[in-house]
Amino acid sequence: MASILIKAATIVNENKQFNGDILIKDGFIERIDTSIDAKADTEINAEGLHLLPGCIDDQVHFREPGLTHKANIFSESRAAVAGGITSFMEMPNTVPNTLTQELLADKYAIANNSSLANYSFFMGASNDNLDEVLRTDARNVCGIKVFMGSSTGNMLVDNRTTLENIFTNSPMLIATHCEDEATIRHNLNHYKMTLGENIPIALHPIIRSAEACYLSSSLAVELAKKHGTRLHILHISTEKETRLFDNNIPLADKKITAEACIHHMWFSDADYETKGNLIKWNPAVKTAADREGILKAVLDGRIDVIATDHAPHTIEEKAQPYLQAPSGGPLVQHALTAMLELYHQGKITLEQITEKMAHNVATCFRIDRRGFLREGYWADMVLVDLNKPWQVEKDNILYQCGWSPFEGTTFKSSVVNTIVSGNLVWDNGHFVNHHLSGQRMAFNPQA
């Protein structure tokens, strides 16, 4: 494995910025210092650039197996790496759903042969696979995924006894999609009765309402507190939900954590008029007040992690009427640059971006030697130019689906280099290593 010496970077790490060099050997960070005089196979002049730990995305849908007309692990891991995401955790609502240990192993085999980024996969829970869930090895699987609201794929867990059993017995982190199904069905039936099939996209956040989210999230918190479960609630979409979480407990000691997604921090319901189904997600993008409430909770520590919920569909699927168009959109290539845009707007610091997109993910999921720029840790890192604008256009979108809700947006910052497990993979707009860089992530469940 080639050695790499990064010179004269502005290093952003563990709530500090400083100028320094980093030496990488055999996949790991060997040395961090103000100046390193050493020979390396590759030397990168990082003067004027900022060096961050590689982002770890704890929620993606890369669609393989079974839905590869939308995306696959190779195509989406390439897009992720180009966007500065060096590691991902992928969800179980592929086809077939990842509900057995054998199907889980199949996904790891696919990633081993195709992923440019480091990877882990959630084990899926259903109403009747508890025995399989309990066989999951917490040392090499990121967590258990429970859909407490239906979304893409039919994995709804709506049996209270089943939920109690999962929360009682799970030896590892449970990640939940929280929307109350009964509330959503009631709202949808109301609008079908009044509008028939011609429901406009603007009603999406009314149908998949703030109340539906809060009812389900509060139930998950209740169950976790009752059973002492490690709970991670995904894609918080309302200000009201943020009140469920505590910012007075150190993250390493928290048993209940939360995630915000890029789209809920960027868009609001006013954007349905121009973006339509392109910003149709579950949970729905809601009001500007919700967006601001989520950002506030990110900044004050009630929300611990920023992720994407990257969930691509073809543009033809998205072009269907509201009721037929699937929810979800592609985001991994543009997540970091979108957050850097919020930095330029004075809404968040570079240190906070690094904390929420790398450090805290590693701490929350107890990832082994990733998420920080530390000697002895895996060399996952991204160099960004904060003053290199670019516009999102069809010819620079790397998702297999070929579109982005950010198309036409000009970002002030660019990802210059991405290093994955010690391999330089992305270099000034080009993939430079065509061998697979991604490694299976390991975890320290007793940390």
ZAMARGU-4260 file (C-alpha; in steps of 0.2 Angstrom, whole numbers, plus 5000, padded with zeros to 4 digits):
<rodrens>
0) 5000/5000/5000 | 5007/5017/4995 | 5012/5029/5008 | 5006/5047/5008 | 5012/5063/5015
5) 5000/5078/5016 | 5009/5094/5019 | 5004/5111/5026 | 4985/5108/5028 | 4974/5117/5040
10) 4968/5102/5050 | 4951/5103/5057 | 4949/5089/5071 | 4942/5087/5089 | 4936/5105/5090
15) 4953/5113/5085 | 4961/5120/5069 | 4980/5120/5066 | 4992/5120/5052 | 5001/5103/5050
20) 5007/5088/5041 | 5000/5070/5041 | 5010/5054/5036 | 5000/5039/5031 | 5007/5022/5030
25) 4999/5005/5027 | 4982/5012/5028 | 4984/5021/5045 | 4989/5038/5051 | 5007/5036/5057
30) 5011/5053/5062 | 5003/5070/5064 | 5015/5085/5067 | 5017/5103/5063 | 5031/5098/5050
35) 5036/5081/5045 | 5052/5077/5035 | 5049/5060/5027 | 5049/5051/5011 | 5032/5045/5004
40) 5026/5038/4988 | 5014/5052/4986 | 5016/5070/4993 | 5001/5081/4993 | 5003/5100/4994
45) 4988/5105/5005 | 4993/5123/5007 | 4977/5134/5007 | 4966/5118/5010 | 4957/5111/5025
50) 4959/5093/5030 | 4944/5085/5039 | 4941/5067/5045 | 4931/5058/5031 | 4913/5059/5034
55) 4904/5044/5040 | 4886/5043/5034 | 4875/5032/5045 | 4860/5031/5034 | 4861/5027/5015
60) 4850/5016/5003 | 4862/5010/4989 | 4848/4998/4982 | 4858/4982/4980 | 4853/4969/4979
65) 4836/4969/4970 | 4834/4987/4965 | 4849/4990/4954 | 4840/4999/4941 | 4841/5014/4953
70) 4858/5012/4960 | 4871/5000/4966 | 4885/4999/4979 | 4899/5003/4967 | 4890/5018/4959
75) 4884/5026/4975 | 4900/5023/4985 | 4910/5032/4970 | 4898/5047/4972 | 4900/5046/4991
80) 4919/5046/4990 | 4919/5061/4977 | 4908/5070/4990 | 4920/5067/5005 | 4911/5053/5013
85) 4923/5039/5017 | 4912/5027/5026 | 4893/5022/5025 | 4880/5012/5034 | 4867/5004/5023
90) 4849/5000/5026 | 4840/4983/5025 | 4825/4988/5013 | 4833/4980/4998 | 4826/4966/4989
95) 4825/4954/4997 | 4824/4963/5013 | 4839/4960/5024 | 4830/4949/5037 | 4842/4934/5039
100) 4860/4932/5043 | 4863/4924/5027 | 4855/4939/5017 | 4866/4951/5028 | 4881/4941/5023
105) 4877/4942/5005 | 4877/4961/5006 | 4894/4961/5014 | 4901/4950/5000 | 4894/4962/4987
110) 4902/4977/4996 | 4919/4968/4997 | 4919/4966/4979 | 4912/4983/4974 | 4914/4997/4987
115) 4926/5012/4986 | 4921/5017/5003 | 4921/5008/5020 | 4905/5000/5024 | 4893/4992/5036
120) 4875/4986/5034 | 4861/4986/5046 | 4852/4970/5051 | 4833/4972/5047 | 4819/4969/5060
125) 4802/4963/5055 | 4787/4958/5065 | 4793/4939/5065 | 4812/4938/5064 | 4818/4941/5082
130) 4828/4925/5083 | 4838/4931/5067 | 4840/4949/5074 | 4847/4942/5090 | 4860/4932/5081
135) 4868/4948/5074 | 4886/4951/5079 | 4889/4968/5087 | 4907/4968/5083 | 4905/4968/5064
140) 4887/4975/5061 | 4883/4993/5064 | 4865/4990/5072 | 4847/4984/5070 | 4835/4994/5059
145) 4817/4995/5064 | 4804/5004/5053 | 4791/5011/5065 | 4784/5019/5050 | 4782/5012/5032
150) 4793/5019/5019 | 4801/5011/5003 | 4800/4993/5005 | 4787/4984/5016 | 4796/4982/5033
155) 4784/4990/5045 | 4785/4984/5062 | 4769/4989/5070 | 4766/4975/5083 | 4768/4982/5100
160) 4773/4965/5108 | 4787/4964/5094 | 4793/4981/5098 | 4794/4977/5116 | 4804/4961/5113
165) 4816/4970/5101 | 4819/4984/5113 | 4821/4972/5128 | 4833/4959/5120 | 4843/4969/5107
170) 4861/4968/5113 | 4866/4982/5101 | 4860/4999/5095 | 4843/5000/5087 | 4840/5013/5073
175) 4822/5018/5070 | 4812/5026/5056 | 4798/5035/5066 | 4782/5039/5059 | 4765/5034/5066
180) 4757/5023/5053 | 4739/5025/5059 | 4740/5044/5059 | 4747/5044/5041 | 4734/5032/5035
185) 4720/5043/5043 | 4727/5059/5034 | 4729/5050/5017 | 4712/5043/5018 | 4705/5060/5022
190) 4713/5068/5006 | 4709/5054/4995 | 4690/5056/5000 | 4691/5075/4996 | 4703/5075/4981
195) 4703/5058/4974 | 4720/5053/4966 | 4724/5071/4962 | 4733/5075/4978 | 4747/5088/4976
200) 4764/5086/4983 | 4762/5101/4994 | 4751/5090/5005 | 4765/5078/5008 | 4770/5086/5025
205) 4752/5087/5030 | 4749/5069/5027 | 4765/5063/5034 | 4763/5075/5048 | 4773/5082/5062
210) 4761/5074/5074 | 4764/5057/5066 | 4783/5059/5068 | 4781/5065/5086 | 4770/5050/5091
215) 4782/5037/5084 | 4798/5046/5090 | 4791/5048/5108 | 4785/5030/5108 | 4803/5024/5103
220) 4810/5035/5117 | 4798/5028/5129 | 4803/5010/5125 | 4821/5014/5126 | 4820/5022/5143
225) 4809/5007/5149 | 4821/4994/5143 | 4838/5003/5144 | 4841/5001/5125 | 4853/5010/5114
230) 4842/5020/5103 | 4846/5030/5088 | 4832/5040/5080 | 4835/5043/5061 | 4830/5059/5051
235) 4822/5070/5064 | 4811/5081/5053 | 4801/5092/5066 | 4806/5105/5079 | 4794/5096/5092
240) 4804/5080/5091 | 4820/5089/5096 | 4813/5091/5113 | 4814/5073/5116 | 4833/5073/5117
245) 4845/5078/5130 | 4861/5089/5128 | 4867/5087/5146 | 4875/5070/5144 | 4891/5067/5136
250) 4889/5058/5119 | 4899/5042/5125 | 4887/5040/5139 | 4870/5043/5130 | 4859/5029/5127
255) 4847/5039/5116 | 4854/5048/5101 | 4847/5057/5086 | 4851/5061/5068 | 4847/5075/5056
260) 4848/5074/5037 | 4854/5087/5025 | 4837/5089/5016 | 4828/5093/5032 | 4842/5106/5036
265) 4841/5114/5018 | 4824/5113/5011 | 4807/5118/5018 | 4789/5116/5012 | 4790/5132/5002
270) 4802/5122/4990 | 4788/5109/4984 | 4782/5122/4972 | 4798/5122/4962 | 4806/5105/4967
275) 4790/5094/4967 | 4793/5075/4970 | 4812/5078/4969 | 4811/5083/4988 | 4798/5070/4992
280) 4806/5061/5007 | 4799/5051/5022 | 4798/5059/5034 | 4793/5074/5024 | 4802/5090/5022
285) 4792/5102/5033 | 4791/5120/5038 | 4805/5133/5039 | 4802/5134/5058 | 4805/5115/5058
290) 4821/5117/5048 | 4828/5131/5060 | 4823/5120/5075 | 4833/5105/5068 | 4848/5116/5065
295) 4847/5123/5083 | 4846/5106/5090 | 4861/5101/5080 | 4871/5116/5087 | 4866/5113/5105
300) 4869/5095/5105 | 4852/5088/5106 | 4854/5080/5089 | 4871/5071/5088 | 4874/5066/5070
305) 4871/5073/5052 | 4868/5061/5038 | 4860/5060/5021 | 4847/5046/5020 | 4853/5044/5002
310) 4839/5035/4993 | 4840/5036/4974 | 4825/5033/4962 | 4825/5035/4943 | 4819/5052/4936
315) 4805/5043/4928 | 4799/5036/4944 | 4800/5053/4952 | 4790/5061/4937 | 4775/5051/4942
320) 4760/5059/4951 | 4762/5061/4969 | 4753/5045/4975 | 4764/5035/4964 | 4781/5044/4965
325) 4792/5035/4978 | 4800/5044/4992 | 4819/5048/4993 | 4833/5056/4984 | 4851/5055/4981
330) 4863/5066/4992 | 4880/5058/4996 | 4890/5067/4983 | 4883/5084/4989 | 4881/5082/5008
335) 4898/5089/5014 | 4898/5104/5001 | 4880/5108/5007 | 4885/5109/5025 | 4900/5119/5020
340) 4888/5131/5012 | 4879/5133/5029 | 4897/5137/5036 | 4899/5151/5023 | 4882/5157/5028
345) 4888/5158/5046 | 4876/5145/5053 | 4888/5132/5058 | 4907/5130/5061 | 4919/5119/5053
350) 4923/5111/5069 | 4904/5107/5072 | 4903/5100/5054 | 4917/5088/5058 | 4910/5084/5075
355) 4893/5079/5068 | 4898/5071/5052 | 4913/5061/5058 | 4918/5061/5077 | 4900/5059/5084
360) 4895/5045/5071 | 4911/5035/5076 | 4907/5038/5095 | 4888/5034/5094 | 4891/5018/5084
365) 4907/5014/5093 | 4917/5012/5077 | 4934/5005/5079 | 4948/5018/5074 | 4939/5029/5062
370) 4930/5046/5063 | 4945/5056/5070 | 4962/5061/5064 | 4973/5052/5077 | 4989/5043/5075
375) 4986/5024/5074 | 4968/5027/5067 | 4963/5022/5049 | 4968/5035/5037 | 4950/5041/5031
380) 4951/5060/5027 | 4945/5073/5015 | 4954/5089/5009 | 4942/5103/5004 | 4945/5120/4996
385) 4933/5133/5004 | 4936/5145/4990 | 4933/5134/4974 | 4915/5137/4968 | 4906/5124/4957
390) 4889/5122/4950 | 4879/5105/4951 | 4875/5100/4933 | 4870/5084/4925 | 4887/5081/4918
395) 4895/5081/4935 | 4882/5071/4944 | 4889/5054/4949 | 4874/5045/4955 | 4868/5031/4944
400) 4850/5039/4943 | 4858/5055/4935 | 4849/5069/4945 | 4850/5079/4961 | 4839/5090/4970
405) 4854/5102/4971 | 4855/5103/4952 | 4858/5122/4947 | 4865/5126/4965 | 4882/5134/4966
410) 4892/5128/4980 | 4907/5139/4986 | 4917/5124/4992 | 4924/5109/4983 | 4931/5092/4988
415) 4949/5091/4982 | 4955/5074/4988 | 4947/5060/4997 | 4958/5046/5006 | 4949/5030/5011
420) 4958/5018/5022 | 4975/5025/5017 | 4971/5025/4998 | 4970/5041/4988 | 4954/5038/4978
425) 4948/5055/4973 | 4960/5068/4966 | 4954/5085/4959 | 4939/5079/4950 | 4945/5062/4945
430) 4946/5044/4953 | 4964/5040/4953 | 4964/5022/4961 | 4952/5010/4952 | 4956/4996/4965
435) 4943/4994/4979 | 4948/5005/4994 | 4933/5001/5006 | 4935/4990/5021 | 4922/4982/5032
440) 4920/4993/5047 | 4923/4985/5065 | 4915/4990/5081 | 4919/4990/5099 | 4902/4986/5107
445) 4908/4987/5125 | 4916/5004/5123
</rodrens>
